[in-house]
Amino acid sequence: MFLGSNGLNLRSHMKNKVFELDAQYVLQNYTREPLVLVKGLGARVWDIEGNEYIDCVAGIATNNVGHCHPKVVEAIKKQAETLMHTSNLFYLKEQVELAEKLSGLTQLDRLFFCNSGTEAVEASLKFARRATGKREFISSEGSFHGRTMGSLSITSKERYRKPFEPLVPGASFVPYGDSDAIRSKITGDTAAVILEPIQVESGGIRMPSDNYLAEVREICDDNGTLLIFDEVQTGFGRTGKWFAKDHFGVKPDMMTMAKALGGGFPIGALAITESVAAKIEKGDHAATFGGNPLACAAALASIDVIIEEGLVERSKELGEYFTKKLLDLGKDSIINDIRVKGLLIGVELNGGTKEVVEKMREKGVLINCLLEKILRIVPPLVITKEEIDMVLSCLDEVLR
Ligand SMILES: *Cc1c(COP(=O)(O)O)cnc(C)c1O
């Protein structure tokens, strides 16, 4: 659409109107980029002024199948016209279909559905106490598990925790990657050890050593303690396998999922073993919207797309492609470290990440940063090689 100078003024006016209304009416708890995104397709998004961007944020590792994937859009439309919500007072066809599919993908037996990552973590904590009769939890330094009281209690970051104490009692933290630390911390009252198989948010993309998770599994088994993996951010092909745990061949007792599960539609899930499930009684936990037909239809379609388009394998290949090309740029003096598993990419700089994020945005690439020193690059898994080349050529110009 050609708008001429008046059209551009109109759009910039619309943008400012959004900024104003946000400032006046929306709780100011987020630090936002100065962008109003109004449209997306594949790995691209457009702002209200019509500018186009390659999206390497992807709704925080959520839009794995790309923005507005036609199959997901169609499934949501069709389900919305048929039935959106009835509650869990009734059996739900879409929910059982999704449960069967997720059981196969996770290799766990049963599913509980909710609406977000933190809710899946909350459920895992309640079920751990219920199933073991024990009270305490061991988590890791550098962990992130969500913002509600239970999840926050096992999230290590002082800044997030401190203003809201007292939190749920019984949580302790050990250095990530150190199984001896877990061995010495675990007691007869430890209900569960909870870990991100790859730490992302507050860990700055930290990979465990090859045997860490297996060692933790063994320690848990020796002590009658459950092992929970939080795969909210690492699931659904992000790391080049269906789940990050699949790189290590370790089976948890419970596993949380959310972010990419619904292809952009809000849904969370917790997968659990039969032996944990056997200890949970009717009425122990519930969610009004949990696993509702609309959310499940979106998730089913999104999973189908990941399978049909081979996005798990694609994530692995493109991660390798990105890394090789990034190394070719020869930015050793600026780049401290590169942490890659599939299209979960962290580029650690010597500083100045905020500036890099801004300059990349001006060049038409959206990224964000972790811990003020790591560029987090997590594009939709449908991103093309040409788009990756464009991202890299912008990085090349910006990292000088
Ligand atoms: C994002 C995230 C959460 C919280 O998910 P929400 O949907 O924001 O509640 C929990 N755990 C991990 C590992 C995450 O990345």
The ligand as an SDF file (V2000), in Angstrom:
LIG
                    3D

 15 15  0  0  0  0  0  0  0  0999 V2000
    9.5780  -19.0010   30.0840 C   0  0  0  0  0  0  0  0  0  0  0  0
    9.9300  -20.0440   31.0650 C   0  0  0  0  0  0  0  0  0  0  0  0
    9.0910  -20.3630   32.1550 C   0  0  0  0  0  0  0  0  0  0  0  0
    7.8430  -19.5720   32.4620 C   0  0  0  0  0  0  0  0  0  0  0  0
    6.8910  -19.6730   31.4520 O   0  0  0  0  0  0  0  0  0  0  0  0
    5.6590  -18.6530   31.4160 P   0  0  0  0  0  0  0  0  0  0  0  0
    4.7900  -19.1870   30.3210 O   0  0  0  0  0  0  0  0  0  0  0  0
    6.2140  -17.2970   31.1470 O   0  0  0  0  0  0  0  0  0  0  0  0
    5.0100  -18.7370   32.7560 O   0  0  0  0  0  0  0  0  0  0  0  0
    9.4400  -21.4190   32.9720 C   0  0  0  0  0  0  0  0  0  0  0  0
   10.5600  -22.1270   32.7600 N   0  0  0  0  0  0  0  0  0  0  0  0
   11.4000  -21.8630   31.7280 C   0  0  0  0  0  0  0  0  0  0  0  0
   12.6050  -22.7090   31.5270 C   0  0  0  0  0  0  0  0  0  0  0  0
   11.1230  -20.8120   30.8550 C   0  0  0  0  0  0  0  0  0  0  0  0
   11.9600  -20.5030   29.8610 O   0  0  0  0  0  0  0  0  0  0  0  0
  1  2  1  0
  2  3  1  0
  2 14  2  0
  3  4  1  0
  3 10  2  0
  4  5  1  0
  5  6  1  0
  6  7  2  0
  6  8  1  0
  6  9  1  0
 10 11  1  0
 11 12  2  0
 12 13  1  0
 12 14  1  0
 14 15  1  0
M  END
$$$$
